[in-house]
Amino acid sequence: MPGSFHVEVVPEAENAFAVHLLDMKFQNSTVNKSKVSAWLMVGKKKSALVCETIGVSHFLCKPTEKGLQASQLIVKAKRQGVRGNEAIYSLPLKR
């Protein structure tokens, strides 16, 4: 949990992730006044993902390179103007 809201990450395509910013009741995903930054850890190197809004409910974060062998996903998020803590996920994520 990153702070005063929850970050839910759902694997999509290869190293692409849907990121939902949920309230404390795990509901009401929003992109309003929100921002997501994400990186993949490839060895000891960070590889930035491009995160863009999908509709009004969530973000989609995709790598700029294909075939990365990442061990972790790092997400920094702001939900409705409130900054959350950094969230770190071990990869691969399970659906």
For each residue, the residues with C-beta under 8 A, 3 or more apart:
1: 6 7 85 87
2: 5 6 7 75 77 84 85 86 87
3: 82 83 84 85
4: 24 79 82 84
5: 2 21 22 23 24 77 79 82 84
6: 1 2 21 22 23 24 26
7: 1 2 19 20 21 22 75 77 84 87
8: 19 20 22 26 29
9: 17 18 19 20 73 75 87 89 93
10: 17 18 19 20 93 95
11: 16 17 92 93 95
12: 16 17 18 60
13: 16 62
14: 63 66 67
15: 40 49 62 63 68 70
16: 11 12 13 49 60 61 62 63
17: 9 10 11 12 38 49 60 61 73 93
18: 9 10 12 54 58 59 60
19: 7 8 9 10 36 38 51 58 59 60 61 75 77
20: 7 8 9 10 29 57 58 59
21: 5 6 7 29 30 31 34 36 58 59 77 79
22: 5 6 7 8 25 26 27 28 29
23: 5 6 26 27 28
24: 4 5 6
25: 22 28
26: 6 8 22 23
27: 22 23
28: 22 23 25
29: 8 20 21 22 57 58
30: 21 34 56 57 79 80
31: 21 34 53 55 56 57 58 59
32: 56 80
33: 78 79 80 81
34: 21 30 31 59 77 78 79 80 81
35: 77 78
36: 19 21 51 59 61 75 76 77 78
37: 48 51 75 76 77
38: 17 19 48 49 51 61 73 74 75 76
39: 46 47 48 49 73 74
40: 15 46 47 49 63 68 70 72 73 74 91
41: 44 45 46 47 70 71 72 73 74
42: 45 46 47 68 69 70 71
43: 71
44: 41
45: 41 42
46: 39 40 41 42 74
47: 39 40 41 42 63 64 65 68 70
48: 37 38 39 64
49: 15 16 17 38 39 40 61 62 63 64
50: 61 62 63 64
51: 19 36 37 38 59 60 61 62
52: 59 60
53: 31 56 58 59
54: 18 57 58 59 60
55: 31 58
56: 30 31 32 53
57: 20 29 30 31 54
58: 18 19 20 21 29 31 53 54 55
59: 18 19 20 21 31 34 36 51 52 53 54
60: 12 16 17 18 19 51 52 54
61: 16 17 19 36 38 49 50 51 75
62: 13 15 16 49 50 51
63: 14 15 16 40 47 49 50 66 68
64: 47 48 49 50
65: 47 68
66: 14 63
67: 14
68: 15 40 42 47 63 65
69: 42
70: 15 40 41 42 47 73 91
71: 41 42 43 90 91
72: 40 41 88 89 90 91
73: 9 17 38 39 40 41 70 88 89 91 93
74: 38 39 40 41 46 86 87 88 89
75: 2 7 9 19 36 37 38 61 86 87 88 89
76: 36 37 38 84 86 87
77: 2 5 7 19 21 34 35 36 37 83 84 87
78: 33 34 35 36 81 82 83 84
79: 4 5 21 30 33 34 82 84
80: 30 32 33 34
81: 33 34 78
82: 3 4 5 78 79
83: 3 77 78
84: 2 3 4 5 7 76 77 78 79 87
85: 1 2 3
86: 2 74 75 76
87: 1 2 7 9 74 75 76 77 84
88: 72 73 74 75
89: 9 72 73 74 75 93
90: 71 72
91: 40 70 71 72 73
92: 11
93: 9 10 11 17 73 89
94:
95: 10 11
